[in-house]
Amino acid sequence: MTTAPADPSWVESEDWHTTGELFRIVHKFPPGHETEGQTVGQRRLNIMAQPDHPLDVLRRSLCHEPRGHADIYGGFITPREDAGALFGVLFWHKDEVSTACGHGTIALGH
């Protein structure tokens, strides 16, 4: 078994392929990459409102070359916002943090 180095720039992710599309899942934020907000929507707006927010910088590094490509989508797992959910998700693609992703939702259901 391997373990991640004790390095704040280390990011562990899973890549899922659903409906012919790649979806990258990041289960845990690296230290210093958290964002404020009670809901996923509020967290998304906070990231978009702050130029070079640490999560947006991370998003770009995960979906642009050499770690990604123009068609990649992904999601950061966040705390749930209601008792009926297991977790929340900040969906993203090469341009921004987005509001939804169909094939990503399928990947997360596995």
Buried (B, 14 or more C-beta within 10 A) or exposed (E): EEEEEEEEEEBEBEEBEBEEBBBBBBEEBBEEBEBEBEEBEEBBBBBEEEEEBBBBEBBBEBBEEEEBEEEBBBBBBBEEBEEEEEEBBBBBBBEBBBEEBEBBBBBBEE
